[in-house]
Amino acid sequence: MPQLPSLRRVTTSLVLATGLASAVNAQSSSKKPIEVDGTSFALNGNNVSYRFHVDNTTGDLIGDHFGGPVEGDTIEAEIGPVQGWVDLIGRVRRELPDLGRGDFRTPAVQIRQSEGYTVSEFQYQSHTVVDGKPALNGLPSTFGKDADVSTLIVHLYDNYSSVSADLSYSIFPKYDAIVRSVNITNKGKGNITVERLASFSVDLPWGEYDLIELKGDWAREGMRVRRKVDFGTQGFGSTTGYSSHLHNPFLSLVSRTTTESHGEAYGFSLVYTGSFAAEVEKSSQGLTRAMLGLNPSQLSWPLGPGESLQSPECVATFSNTGIGGMSRKLHSLYRQHLIKSKYATETRPVLLNSWEGLGFNYNASTIYRLAQQSAELGAKLFVLDDGWFGVKHPRITDNAGLGDWEVNPKRFPDGLKALVDKVTDLSVGNSSTKLKFGLWFEPEMVNPNSSLYEEHPDWALHAGKYPRTLTRNQLVLNVALPEVQDFIVDAVSNILNSTNIGYVKWDNNRGIHETPAPYTDHQYMLGMYKVFARLTEKFPDVIWEGCASGGGRFDPGVLQYFPQIWTSDDTDAVERIHIQFGTSLAYPPSAMGAHVSATPNSQSGRNETIEFRAHVAMMGGSFGLELDPAHMPAQDKAKVPDLIKLAEKVNPIVVKGDMWRLNLPEESDYPAALFVSSDGKDAVLFYFQLKPTINNYWPVVRLQGLDAGAMYKVDGNQTVSGATLMNRGVSYQFDAGYSSKVVFFEKQ
């Protein structure tokens, strides 16, 4: 075996560079968000440090630290002597790992050059520091003022292929969040193809980690999975064309001992709605690489001379206060710096949606009757779901009409405006408040039985002569086409301009199958974002709700434009506890749509009290009813007005406050969550019993997030100290299985 050359000089330069980056913090008692010392870089949050440097020999970007705040010099072991097949490049922590030069770990970028080979060698060229944060061209992205966020752009260049890579790092200090994206530009004369591009790639030091993700399927989204990170690769993603029910574009790496409230946790959240890939690899050297970005099986993006590919951005946050701390940072960041809607931090009107109550079986008088009953119960918004449109091909089942966005004249002989005028003239309860009207759309889809498909069959996604696969009797429009984008915007605008509509439910009920090219998926996303931007800017007063057979597109990309998303088509309350707790790992409860449906539940067949169903739904920012009041038991119907009042009391705390998951439903029969208002003055506890307890002591739940030195009035009665509530906890008796408590705490 030949003797490998000594790498002590290279290793020493790495150690010195690490010391330089460390010394940056020692030079200033008040750390700036971004500090640069030569070619060493430090991004500083309130409780996070992210540091890397340029290796003086190779020009490669080398990671130094991602975790709690560090200052001064660090003690680093030398790397070497290097023996075996894994050279130095495979033993260091790299910021943009490439393919083909000895790093055998999964690459973050892979480019097929015009000659056919896939070798890249990006080297540091220069950097730029800017106040604030530039928006991404054509993609949703976080935003903030100069005081909120700062951005470092590192410019890399491959001298052999004339390809540049700009790495953009933005730091939101208040949320300990680093947001990264990558822009690849072909500056050569030939054509290249980007085969793989991760938005964020980070190598964590030797350690024992667990991976947490959200898996699922239709009607069981957001299922929390925690598993050990072991040697080799493991990951997940979506090839459905969308972020999907199956896996969410979020992953977390946590220390083996980390819990909800203790220990270190990293969260990575991709601001994107299309197919994605999340990959974690523990190398032979014990380093753990995590990356999140575009799915390489649906990319192969061609770049001609002068053309660029911008990756979506990925948000990475660090918490030393457990998984819950990580979640709360993401929640606050997304409410304040991702969701553009004016309703991001506003309370939402209680609604009643027609779907589970009526399905397709209705006419104008039926809908008006349902709206009347909605107003009598105290709902502020009535939503007409699927089935209102289609002239030549009326939408009376799910096999026709999609694409023909004109009101069905047989169902509504006086037109949509006449119905909306009557509904919005209804008074809510005994108040002067008038009922608002909302409408369902599925504009990205088309039924073969439609006038649109008869006129434009070429607008449906297809792959040459291959059959066009139907799912739910429908096809997917190619929203990458400008003419399709214009059609959707015009069709929806025509309806919204025709009458007083205050809410839109935007649905999407199938994945993408046949496409003409791998890169069509990303082209589709860019087109879809254009449509979302045009419509939400045109109608800023409309409450837009995203939906994709429930939570099939519950992702940060959609949240940029829509302040809320229908969390799941599964409205069973017990199932919803799991779904909503899981979804809250990455997403603020303010963004969750949650409704009370009929019992027995249509999916599970389970019977639950009206109080239990309502209390679960109140944990979502958009609370509503999904039933026909005419078929409710009289005793349940009588309770609804008071439950709506309770939901309206809770809603400001849920929408604007912080969520503390106290007991997880997968670990306890007594799941519990506490919401604390943004000013800390009010808190509300949601406490549930799933299984009946017979002849047993009632469990205690300890609260979190309160002021230990303050006194709190509990439900307007007993006064208890914050320390007692958090250290001793509270205990309540439950009458039976599927029982619940909602308890208010007011700081004195």
VENWO-V549372 format. One record per residue. PSI is psi in whole degrees, -180 to 180 (NA if undefined). OMEGA is omega as a letter, one per 30 degrees, with the letter a starting at -180 (* if undefined). BURIAL is + if it has 16 or more other C-alpha atoms within 10 Angstrom, else -. Layout:
# VENWO-V549372
PSI:OMEGA:BURIAL + PSI:OMEGA:BURIAL
This chain:
# VENWO-V549372
123:a:- + 150:l:- + 128:l:- + 145:a:- + 153:l:- + 140:l:- + 22:a:- + -37:a:- + -42:l:- + -44:a:+ + -41:l:+ + -41:l:- + -34:l:- + -42:a:+ + -42:a:+ + -42:l:+ + -38:l:+ + -41:l:+ + -37:l:+ + -46:l:+ + -37:l:+ + -39:a:+ + -22:l:+ + -44:a:+ + -31:a:+ + -19:a:- + -14:a:- + 129:l:- + -29:l:- + 102:a:- + 135:l:+ + 156:l:+ + -38:l:+ + 126:l:+ + 136:a:+ + 132:l:+ + 97:a:- + -111:l:- + 32:l:+ + 136:a:+ + 139:l:+ + 126:l:+ + 123:a:+ + 122:l:+ + -179:l:+ + -36:a:- + 34:l:+ + 148:l:+ + 134:l:+ + 118:a:+ + 142:l:+ + 169:a:+ + 170:l:+ + 128:l:+ + 123:a:+ + -23:a:- + -46:a:- + -19:a:- + 5:a:+ + 151:l:+ + 125:a:+ + 126:l:+ + 141:l:+ + -40:a:+ + 137:l:+ + 107:a:+ + -151:a:+ + 162:a:+ + 138:l:- + 149:l:+ + 152:l:+ + -175:a:- + 152:l:+ + 161:l:+ + 116:a:- + 134:l:- + 143:l:- + 146:l:- + 114:l:+ + 173:f:- + 146:a:- + 124:l:+ + 160:l:- + -168:a:- + -23:a:- + 106:a:- + -178:a:+ + -38:a:+ + -23:l:+ + 5:a:+ + -3:a:+ + 167:a:+ + 109:a:+ + 146:a:+ + -34:l:+ + 75:a:+ + 133:a:+ + -171:a:+ + 140:l:+ + 5:a:- + 22:l:- + -7:l:- + 104:a:+ + 1:l:+ + 168:a:+ + 128:a:+ + 155:l:+ + -23:a:+ + 137:l:+ + 121:a:+ + 128:l:+ + 113:a:+ + 168:a:+ + -27:l:- + -12:l:- + -20:a:- + 165:a:- + 30:l:+ + 137:l:+ + 153:l:+ + 85:a:+ + 129:l:+ + 149:l:+ + 136:l:+ + -49:l:- + -179:l:- + 162:l:+ + 137:l:- + 129:a:+ + 147:l:- + 148:l:+ + -153:a:+ + 117:l:+ + 146:l:- + 155:l:- + 140:a:+ + 111:l:- + -1:a:- + 149:l:+ + 148:a:+ + 156:l:+ + 160:a:+ + 165:l:+ + 163:l:+ + 172:a:- + -33:a:- + -16:a:- + -32:a:+ + 147:l:+ + 154:a:+ + 135:l:+ + 127:l:+ + 119:l:+ + 125:a:+ + 120:l:+ + 156:a:+ + 138:l:+ + 107:a:+ + -21:a:- + -31:a:- + -6:a:+ + 46:l:- + 135:l:+ + 154:l:+ + 120:l:+ + 119:l:+ + 119:a:+ + 121:l:+ + 120:l:+ + 137:a:+ + 124:l:+ + 93:a:+ + -38:a:+ + -29:a:+ + 6:a:+ + 42:a:+ + 131:l:+ + 128:a:+ + 124:a:+ + 145:l:+ + 165:a:+ + 136:l:+ + 121:l:+ + 129:l:+ + 132:l:+ + 108:l:+ + 11:l:+ + -168:a:+ + -16:a:- + 173:l:- + 141:l:+ + 167:l:+ + 126:l:+ + 112:a:+ + -27:a:+ + 138:l:+ + 111:l:+ + 138:l:+ + -38:a:+ + 132:l:+ + 129:a:+ + 139:l:+ + 116:l:+ + 152:a:+ + 172:l:+ + 133:l:- + 172:l:- + 117:a:+ + 155:l:+ + 148:l:+ + 133:l:+ + 132:l:+ + 174:l:+ + 113:l:+ + 178:l:+ + -154:l:+ + -175:l:- + 134:l:+ + 8:l:+ + 51:l:+ + 166:l:+ + 28:l:+ + 120:a:+ + 128:l:+ + 131:l:- + 126:a:- + 159:a:- + 138:l:- + 116:a:+ + 177:a:+ + 140:a:- + -167:a:- + 146:l:+ + 150:a:- + -168:a:+ + 175:l:+ + -165:l:+ + 136:l:+ + 17:a:+ + -4:a:+ + -18:l:+ + 173:a:+ + -35:l:+ + 160:l:+ + -27:a:+ + -43:l:+ + 141:a:+ + 147:a:+ + 57:a:+ + 138:l:+ + 154:l:+ + 139:l:+ + 129:a:+ + 155:l:+ + 154:a:+ + -31:a:+ + 1:a:- + 138:l:+ + -171:l:- + -36:a:+ + -2:a:+ + 147:l:+ + 174:a:+ + 141:a:+ + 134:l:+ + 136:l:+ + 136:l:+ + 123:a:+ + 120:a:+ + 126:a:+ + 77:a:+ + 152:a:+ + -8:a:+ + -170:l:+ + 141:a:+ + 169:l:+ + 131:l:+ + 125:a:+ + 136:l:+ + 132:a:+ + 127:l:+ + 117:a:+ + 174:l:+ + -22:l:- + -4:l:- + -2:l:+ + 149:l:+ + 120:l:+ + 131:l:+ + 135:l:+ + 152:a:+ + 129:a:+ + -160:a:+ + 145:l:+ + 120:a:+ + -22:l:+ + -13:l:- + 49:l:+ + -91:a:+ + 56:a:+ + 118:a:+ + 139:l:+ + 116:l:+ + 174:l:+ + 128:l:- + -4:a:- + 156:a:- + 155:l:+ + 120:l:+ + 124:l:+ + 156:l:+ + 166:l:+ + 154:l:+ + 133:l:+ + 128:l:+ + 130:l:+ + 154:a:+ + 140:l:+ + 135:l:+ + 15:l:+ + 36:l:+ + -177:a:+ + -37:l:+ + -40:l:+ + -41:l:+ + -47:a:+ + -46:a:+ + -33:l:+ + -43:l:+ + -42:l:+ + -51:a:+ + -42:l:+ + -44:a:+ + -36:l:+ + -39:a:+ + -29:a:+ + 15:l:+ + -52:a:+ + 121:a:+ + -18:a:+ + 145:l:+ + -16:a:- + 7:a:+ + -42:a:+ + 27:l:+ + 151:l:- + 153:a:+ + 146:l:+ + 139:l:+ + 132:a:+ + 164:l:+ + 125:l:+ + 141:a:+ + -14:a:+ + -60:a:+ + -23:l:+ + -39:a:+ + -26:a:+ + -133:l:- + 0:a:+ + 83:l:- + 169:l:+ + -170:a:- + -42:a:+ + -36:l:- + -44:a:- + -41:l:+ + -40:l:+ + -43:l:- + -38:l:+ + -40:l:+ + -46:a:+ + -32:l:+ + -47:a:+ + -39:l:+ + -34:a:+ + -21:a:+ + 3:l:+ + 146:a:+ + -10:a:+ + 131:l:+ + 132:a:+ + 122:l:+ + 117:a:+ + -155:a:+ + 147:l:+ + 6:a:+ + -3:a:+ + 176:l:+ + 124:l:+ + -69:l:+ + -36:l:- + 81:a:+ + 142:a:+ + 81:l:+ + -11:l:+ + -177:a:- + 16:a:- + 10:a:+ + 159:l:+ + -26:a:+ + 129:a:+ + -21:a:+ + 82:a:+ + 62:l:+ + 142:a:+ + 140:l:+ + 114:a:+ + -22:l:+ + -39:l:- + -34:a:+ + 75:a:+ + -25:l:- + 2:l:- + 167:a:- + -39:a:+ + -40:l:+ + -42:l:- + -48:a:+ + -40:l:+ + -41:l:- + -43:a:- + -45:a:+ + -2:l:+ + -5:l:- + 139:l:+ + 141:l:+ + 118:a:+ + -134:l:+ + 16:a:- + 176:l:- + -3:l:- + 135:a:- + 147:a:+ + 139:l:+ + 162:a:+ + 135:l:+ + 162:a:+ + 147:a:+ + 139:l:+ + 156:l:+ + 71:a:+ + -14:a:+ + 2:a:+ + 162:l:+ + 139:l:+ + 140:l:+ + -32:l:+ + 78:l:+ + 155:l:+ + -35:a:+ + -45:a:+ + -35:l:+ + -36:a:- + -34:a:- + 64:l:- + -25:a:- + -13:l:- + -16:l:+ + 139:l:+ + 134:l:+ + 163:l:+ + 88:l:- + -127:a:- + -2:l:- + 147:l:- + 147:l:- + 105:a:+ + 128:l:- + 138:l:- + 132:a:- + 36:l:- + 26:a:+ + 161:l:+ + 168:a:+ + 127:l:+ + 145:l:+ + 90:a:+ + -5:l:+ + -23:a:+ + 129:l:- + -36:a:- + -31:l:- + -41:l:+ + -46:a:+ + -40:l:- + -47:a:- + -48:a:+ + -44:a:+ + -42:a:- + -47:l:+ + -41:a:+ + -40:a:- + -42:l:- + -46:a:+ + -30:l:+ + -17:a:- + -19:a:- + 179:a:- + 89:a:+ + 123:a:+ + -2:a:+ + 139:l:+ + 128:l:+ + 113:a:+ + 108:a:+ + 167:l:+ + 111:a:+ + 25:l:+ + 160:l:+ + 173:l:+ + 129:l:+ + -97:a:+ + 132:l:+ + 151:a:+ + -20:a:- + 157:l:- + -34:a:+ + -3:a:+ + -35:a:+ + -47:a:+ + -36:l:+ + -42:l:+ + -46:a:+ + -43:l:+ + -38:l:+ + -42:a:+ + -42:l:+ + -35:l:+ + -43:l:+ + -47:l:+ + -45:a:+ + -45:a:+ + -44:a:- + -43:a:+ + -30:l:+ + -32:a:- + -33:a:- + 69:a:- + -18:a:- + -7:l:- + 138:l:+ + 115:l:+ + 128:l:+ + 127:l:+ + 149:l:+ + 143:l:+ + 83:a:+ + 44:a:+ + -124:a:+ + 29:a:+ + -15:l:+ + 55:l:+ + 92:a:+ + 164:a:+ + -27:l:+ + -44:l:+ + -38:a:+ + -22:l:+ + -37:a:+ + -34:a:+ + 126:a:+ + -9:a:+ + 155:a:+ + 138:l:+ + 115:a:+ + -36:l:+ + 150:l:+ + -11:l:+ + 111:a:+ + 7:l:+ + 130:a:+ + -40:l:+ + -46:l:+ + -39:a:+ + -30:l:+ + -48:l:+ + -47:a:+ + -45:a:+ + -39:l:+ + -43:l:+ + -48:a:+ + -31:a:+ + -8:l:+ + -41:a:+ + -25:a:+ + 141:a:+ + 139:l:+ + -26:l:+ + -24:a:+ + -2:a:+ + 129:l:+ + 131:a:+ + 125:a:+ + 157:l:+ + 122:l:+ + 178:a:+ + 163:l:+ + 141:f:+ + 148:a:- + 140:a:+ + -25:l:- + -46:a:- + -20:a:- + 9:a:- + 144:l:- + 127:l:- + 150:a:+ + 156:l:+ + -35:l:+ + -45:a:+ + -47:a:+ + -42:a:+ + -41:a:+ + -38:l:+ + -45:a:+ + -28:a:+ + -17:l:+ + -2:l:+ + 151:a:+ + -30:l:+ + 100:a:+ + 138:l:+ + -177:l:+ + 143:a:+ + 70:a:+ + 173:l:+ + 112:a:+ + -25:a:+ + -22:a:- + 12:l:- + 145:l:- + 143:a:- + -39:a:- + -34:l:- + -45:a:- + -36:a:- + -24:a:- + -17:a:- + -46:a:+ + -41:l:- + -35:l:- + -36:l:+ + -41:l:+ + -39:l:- + -43:l:- + -40:l:+ + -29:l:+ + -38:a:- + -36:a:+ + -44:l:+ + -34:a:+ + -40:l:+ + -41:a:+ + -39:a:+ + -15:a:+ + -172:l:+ + 141:a:+ + 133:l:+ + 113:l:+ + 111:a:+ + -47:l:+ + 131:l:+ + 140:a:+ + -26:l:+ + -8:a:- + -11:a:- + 146:l:- + 0:a:+ + 62:l:+ + 144:a:+ + 147:l:+ + 143:l:+ + 131:l:+ + 127:a:+ + 129:a:+ + 158:a:+ + -28:l:- + -1:l:- + 3:a:+ + -28:a:- + 150:l:+ + 152:l:+ + 131:a:+ + 130:l:+ + 121:a:+ + 128:a:+ + 150:l:+ + 126:a:+ + -45:l:+ + 148:l:- + 144:l:- + 126:a:- + 125:l:- + 50:a:- + 155:l:- + 141:a:- + 137:a:- + 161:l:- + 137:l:- + 127:l:+ + 132:l:+ + 164:l:+ + 163:l:+ + 7:l:- + 172:l:+ + 112:a:+ + -30:a:- + 0:a:- + 163:l:- + 145:a:+ + 133:l:+ + 127:a:+ + 115:a:+ + 34:l:- + 8:a:- + -101:a:- + 143:l:- + 128:a:- + 148:l:+ + 152:l:+ + -37:l:+ + -42:l:+ + -43:a:+ + -33:a:+ + -31:a:+ + -36:l:- + -41:l:- + -172:a:- + 155:l:- + 136:a:- + 148:l:- + 136:l:- + 141:a:+ + -32:a:- + 179:l:- + 157:a:+ + 49:l:+ + 163:a:+ + 158:l:+ + 141:l:+ + 118:a:+ + 133:a:- + 143:l:+ + 123:a:+ + 120:a:+ + 132:a:+ + NA:*:-
